[in-house]
Amino acid sequence: MLTGEIRSQVDRVWDAFWTDGISNSLEVIQQVTYLLFIKRLDEINMRDLDRDNRLNRPLEKPLFPAGVYIELADESATAGAEPKKRPITYDDLRWTRFKDLEARAMYQLITQAVFPFVKSLGSEESAFAIHMRDARFTLPPEKAGLLAKVVEIIDKIPMEDRDTKGDLYEYMLSKLAQAGQNGQFRTPRHIIKLMVEMVAPSPKDEICDPACGTAGFLVAAAEYLDTHHKELYSDDTLRERYNGPMFHGFDFDSTMLRVATMNMLLHGVERPDIANRDSLSEDHGGVEEQFTLLLANPPFAGSLDYET
């Protein structure tokens, strides 16, 4: 459960965006999600380095390898002078390296180096990276101060504990309007919890939400399994299933796909099957036997062109 202090820090993130004129909650969620993922990459890299150091072996596939990633123009050069290029190493792309930079330098690094790097990671790094391919970092250059402020606030939020990570993201998602675009509705948390408890998912289930939105049902199912089936911690096969193949979510909104995947990641499911699919179309024959449990709040708005 989130402390009042952490809730206050999340509220400060929202206040920072609103004060700078960005009041669309979904837009805020997107930008914060990108920053959380960038921060998480650094945490994963440090975790893997620490593990391999203890085992006295080199890290085979570091997220941030040695060498130069790109060269950027030195924007601090005197006006009128020919801008010099400065090398940006992969190590410079890490959260812990850029979080204390001056606002304009941080903005340039994130928009011209860090964000393109994250978009190029590919599916081998994580499920979230798949949905980053068409992502856009929409903060304009004049919002460099806002970016630095948000990075500072996020950096101070303790996210070492998995439950805290999940609760924090849930709290952010609660700030979304009850009804959104494309027929998106966020099912109230207590209704989701009741439905999951009624169907009582087991570790052998293949769980699907065909209109997953922010993945609230899938997260609740994962939490139920985590609470009621402790064998997940002792059985490597079950744990591997829990980390991804067990959970399936479909949506046709690219923003929701990113938000849903991040929601699952922060709740401890590393490789969820969150895919771009319109579940109301008629070209999904053969999937009826694939899943053993469906949890959904179908879209109540939108239209379907029956002529195409």
C-alpha positions as CSV (number, residue, x, y, z in Angstrom):
1,M,0.0,0.0,0.0
2,L,1.3,3.4,-0.9
3,T,2.3,5.8,1.8
4,G,0.9,9.3,1.9
5,E,4.4,10.6,1.0
6,I,4.6,8.6,-2.2
7,R,1.1,9.6,-3.2
8,S,2.2,13.2,-2.6
9,Q,5.2,12.7,-4.8
10,V,3.1,11.3,-7.6
11,D,0.7,14.2,-7.2
12,R,3.7,16.5,-7.6
13,V,4.4,14.9,-11.0
14,W,0.9,15.7,-12.1
15,D,1.0,19.2,-10.7
16,A,4.2,19.8,-12.6
17,F,2.6,18.9,-15.9
18,W,-0.6,20.8,-15.2
19,T,1.3,23.9,-14.2
20,D,3.1,23.8,-17.5
21,G,-0.1,23.5,-19.4
22,I,-0.2,19.8,-20.1
23,S,-3.6,18.6,-18.7
24,N,-4.3,15.5,-20.7
25,S,-4.0,12.7,-18.2
26,L,-3.3,10.1,-20.9
27,E,-0.5,12.2,-22.3
28,V,1.0,12.6,-18.9
29,I,0.8,8.8,-18.3
30,Q,2.6,8.2,-21.6
31,Q,5.5,10.5,-20.9
32,V,5.9,9.3,-17.3
33,T,5.7,5.7,-18.5
34,Y,8.7,6.3,-20.9
35,L,10.7,7.8,-18.1
36,L,9.9,4.9,-15.7
37,F,11.0,2.4,-18.4
38,I,14.3,4.3,-18.9
39,K,14.9,4.3,-15.2
40,R,14.0,0.6,-15.0
41,L,16.6,-0.2,-17.7
42,D,19.3,1.2,-15.6
43,E,18.0,-0.7,-12.6
44,I,18.1,-4.0,-14.6
45,N,21.6,-3.2,-15.9
46,M,22.9,-2.6,-12.3
47,R,21.2,-5.7,-11.0
48,D,22.8,-7.9,-13.8
49,L,26.2,-6.3,-13.2
50,D,26.0,-6.9,-9.5
51,R,24.9,-10.5,-10.0
52,D,27.8,-11.2,-12.4
53,N,30.3,-9.4,-10.3
54,R,29.4,-11.7,-7.3
55,L,29.7,-14.7,-9.6
56,N,33.1,-13.3,-10.9
57,R,32.1,-13.4,-14.5
58,P,31.7,-10.8,-17.2
59,L,28.2,-9.6,-18.2
60,E,27.5,-11.3,-21.5
61,K,24.8,-8.9,-23.0
62,P,25.0,-5.6,-21.1
63,L,22.1,-3.2,-21.9
64,F,24.6,-0.4,-22.0
65,P,27.8,-1.8,-23.7
66,A,31.1,0.0,-23.9
67,G,31.7,2.5,-26.6
68,V,30.2,5.6,-28.3
69,Y,26.5,5.5,-29.2
70,I,26.2,8.8,-31.0
71,E,27.7,12.2,-31.4
72,L,25.6,15.3,-30.4
73,A,26.2,18.9,-31.2
74,D,27.5,20.9,-28.2
75,E,24.6,23.3,-27.6
76,S,26.6,25.2,-25.0
77,A,28.9,26.6,-27.8
78,T,29.0,30.3,-28.2
79,A,26.4,31.8,-30.5
80,G,27.6,32.1,-34.1
81,A,30.5,29.6,-33.5
82,E,30.5,26.3,-35.4
83,P,29.0,23.7,-33.0
84,K,31.3,21.0,-31.9
85,K,30.4,17.4,-31.7
86,R,30.7,15.6,-28.4
87,P,30.6,11.8,-28.1
88,I,27.8,10.2,-26.2
89,T,28.7,6.8,-24.8
90,Y,26.2,4.1,-24.0
91,D,27.0,4.7,-20.3
92,D,25.8,8.3,-20.7
93,L,22.3,7.0,-21.6
94,R,21.8,5.5,-18.1
95,W,19.3,7.2,-15.7
96,T,21.9,7.5,-13.0
97,R,24.2,9.4,-15.4
98,F,21.8,12.0,-16.8
99,K,19.4,12.6,-13.9
100,D,21.5,15.4,-12.5
101,L,22.2,17.2,-15.8
102,E,21.2,20.8,-16.4
103,A,17.7,21.0,-17.9
104,R,18.6,21.9,-21.5
105,A,21.5,19.3,-21.6
106,M,19.2,16.7,-20.1
107,Y,16.4,17.5,-22.7
108,Q,18.9,17.2,-25.6
109,L,20.3,13.9,-24.3
110,I,16.9,12.3,-23.7
111,T,15.3,13.4,-26.9
112,Q,18.2,12.9,-29.3
113,A,20.0,9.9,-27.7
114,V,18.2,8.1,-24.8
115,F,14.7,7.9,-26.4
116,P,16.0,6.7,-29.8
117,F,18.1,4.1,-28.1
118,V,15.2,2.8,-26.1
119,K,13.0,2.6,-29.3
120,S,15.8,0.6,-31.0
121,L,16.1,-2.0,-28.3
122,G,13.9,-4.5,-30.0
123,S,11.8,-7.4,-28.7
124,E,14.7,-9.3,-27.3
125,E,15.0,-6.9,-24.4
126,S,11.4,-6.8,-23.1
127,A,7.8,-6.9,-24.2
128,F,7.5,-3.2,-23.6
129,A,10.3,-2.5,-26.2
130,I,8.0,-4.0,-28.9
131,H,5.4,-1.3,-28.3
132,M,8.0,1.5,-28.2
133,R,8.6,1.5,-31.9
134,D,6.0,4.1,-32.7
135,A,6.3,6.0,-29.4
136,R,6.7,9.8,-29.4
137,F,8.3,11.9,-26.8
138,T,6.1,14.9,-27.0
139,L,7.5,17.4,-24.6
140,P,8.8,20.4,-26.7
141,P,12.2,22.1,-26.1
142,E,10.6,24.9,-24.1
143,K,9.5,22.3,-21.6
144,A,13.1,21.2,-20.7
145,G,12.6,22.6,-17.2
146,L,9.5,20.5,-16.8
147,L,11.3,17.4,-17.9
148,A,14.1,18.0,-15.4
149,K,11.6,18.6,-12.6
150,V,9.7,15.4,-13.4
151,V,13.0,13.4,-13.6
152,E,14.0,14.8,-10.2
153,I,10.6,13.8,-8.6
154,I,10.6,10.3,-10.1
155,D,14.1,9.7,-9.0
156,K,13.1,10.4,-5.4
157,I,10.2,7.9,-5.4
158,P,11.4,4.6,-3.8
159,M,10.6,1.8,-6.3
160,E,12.8,-1.0,-5.1
161,D,9.8,-3.0,-3.8
162,R,7.7,-4.8,-6.5
163,D,4.4,-4.1,-4.6
164,T,5.3,-0.4,-4.4
165,K,6.0,-0.2,-8.1
166,G,2.7,-1.8,-8.9
167,D,0.7,0.3,-6.5
168,L,2.4,3.5,-7.7
169,Y,1.5,2.8,-11.3
170,E,-2.1,1.9,-10.3
171,Y,-2.4,5.2,-8.5
172,M,-1.2,7.0,-11.6
173,L,-3.7,5.1,-13.7
174,S,-6.5,6.1,-11.3
175,K,-6.0,9.6,-12.5
176,L,-7.2,8.7,-16.0
177,A,-10.7,9.9,-16.8
178,Q,-13.3,7.2,-16.3
179,A,-14.1,7.2,-20.0
180,G,-11.5,7.8,-22.7
181,Q,-11.1,7.7,-26.4
182,N,-11.9,4.7,-28.6
183,G,-14.4,3.3,-26.1
184,Q,-11.8,2.9,-23.4
185,F,-13.2,2.4,-19.9
186,R,-11.2,1.8,-16.8
187,T,-13.1,-0.8,-14.7
188,P,-13.2,0.2,-11.0
189,R,-10.6,-1.7,-9.0
190,H,-13.0,-3.3,-6.5
191,I,-15.1,-4.8,-9.4
192,I,-12.0,-6.2,-11.0
193,K,-10.9,-7.8,-7.7
194,L,-14.4,-9.3,-7.1
195,M,-14.5,-10.8,-10.6
196,V,-11.0,-12.3,-10.3
197,E,-11.9,-13.8,-6.9
198,M,-15.1,-15.3,-8.3
199,V,-13.2,-17.2,-11.1
200,A,-10.2,-18.0,-8.9
201,P,-7.4,-18.4,-11.5
202,S,-4.9,-21.2,-11.1
203,P,-1.3,-21.5,-12.3
204,K,-2.4,-23.8,-15.1
205,D,-4.8,-21.3,-16.7
206,E,-4.2,-19.4,-19.9
207,I,-5.7,-16.0,-19.0
208,C,-6.8,-13.5,-21.6
209,D,-8.4,-10.1,-21.6
210,P,-9.5,-9.4,-25.2
211,A,-10.0,-5.7,-24.6
212,C,-7.3,-5.1,-22.0
213,G,-6.9,-1.4,-21.9
214,T,-4.5,-0.7,-19.0
215,A,-4.4,-4.5,-18.1
216,G,-6.3,-4.1,-14.9
217,F,-7.8,-7.6,-15.1
218,L,-4.5,-9.2,-15.9
219,V,-2.7,-7.5,-13.1
220,A,-5.4,-8.5,-10.6
221,A,-5.2,-12.1,-11.8
222,A,-1.4,-12.0,-11.3
223,E,-1.9,-10.6,-7.8
224,Y,-4.4,-13.3,-7.0
225,L,-2.0,-16.0,-8.1
226,D,0.8,-14.4,-6.2
227,T,-1.2,-14.5,-3.0
228,H,-3.0,-17.9,-3.3
229,H,-0.4,-20.0,-5.1
230,K,2.9,-19.8,-3.3
231,E,4.1,-22.8,-5.3
232,L,4.9,-20.2,-8.0
233,Y,8.0,-19.4,-6.0
234,S,9.3,-23.0,-5.7
235,D,8.4,-24.4,-9.1
236,D,10.7,-23.0,-11.8
237,T,8.3,-24.1,-14.6
238,L,5.3,-22.4,-13.1
239,R,7.4,-19.3,-12.4
240,E,8.5,-19.1,-16.0
241,R,4.8,-19.3,-17.1
242,Y,3.9,-16.6,-14.6
243,N,6.5,-14.3,-16.1
244,G,4.8,-14.1,-19.4
245,P,3.2,-17.0,-21.3
246,M,0.2,-17.2,-18.9
247,F,-1.1,-13.7,-19.5
248,H,-2.6,-12.5,-22.8
249,G,-4.0,-9.0,-23.5
250,F,-5.3,-7.5,-26.7
251,D,-6.0,-3.9,-27.7
252,F,-5.9,-1.8,-30.9
253,D,-4.7,1.4,-29.2
254,S,-0.9,1.7,-29.2
255,T,-0.9,3.9,-26.2
256,M,-2.9,1.4,-24.2
257,L,-0.5,-1.4,-25.3
258,R,2.4,0.5,-23.8
259,V,0.6,1.4,-20.6
260,A,-0.7,-2.2,-20.2
261,T,2.7,-3.7,-20.7
262,M,4.3,-1.3,-18.3
263,N,1.6,-2.1,-15.7
264,M,2.3,-5.8,-16.0
265,L,6.1,-5.2,-15.8
266,L,5.8,-3.1,-12.6
267,H,3.6,-5.8,-11.1
268,G,6.3,-8.5,-11.7
269,V,5.2,-10.1,-15.0
270,E,8.3,-9.7,-17.1
271,R,7.1,-10.9,-20.6
272,P,3.3,-10.6,-20.9
273,D,1.7,-11.3,-24.2
274,I,0.2,-7.9,-24.9
275,A,-0.6,-7.6,-28.6
276,N,-2.2,-5.3,-31.1
277,R,-5.5,-7.0,-32.0
278,D,-9.1,-5.9,-32.6
279,S,-10.9,-8.7,-30.8
280,L,-14.2,-7.8,-32.3
281,S,-13.1,-8.4,-35.9
282,E,-13.8,-11.8,-37.5
283,D,-10.3,-12.9,-38.5
284,H,-9.3,-14.6,-35.3
285,G,-10.5,-18.1,-36.0
286,G,-9.0,-20.9,-33.9
287,V,-8.3,-18.9,-30.8
288,E,-11.3,-20.2,-28.9
289,E,-9.4,-23.2,-27.6
290,Q,-6.3,-21.2,-26.7
291,F,-7.4,-19.7,-23.4
292,T,-9.0,-21.3,-20.3
293,L,-10.0,-18.1,-18.6
294,L,-11.4,-14.8,-20.0
295,L,-11.7,-11.6,-18.0
296,A,-12.9,-8.5,-19.7
297,N,-14.9,-5.3,-19.7
298,P,-15.8,-5.1,-23.4
299,P,-15.7,-1.6,-25.1
300,F,-19.0,0.1,-24.9
301,A,-18.3,2.8,-27.5
302,G,-16.9,3.1,-31.0
303,S,-18.1,1.8,-34.3
304,L,-17.3,-1.1,-36.7
305,D,-17.4,-0.8,-40.5
306,Y,-19.2,-4.0,-41.6
307,E,-18.4,-3.2,-45.3
308,T,-14.6,-3.8,-44.8
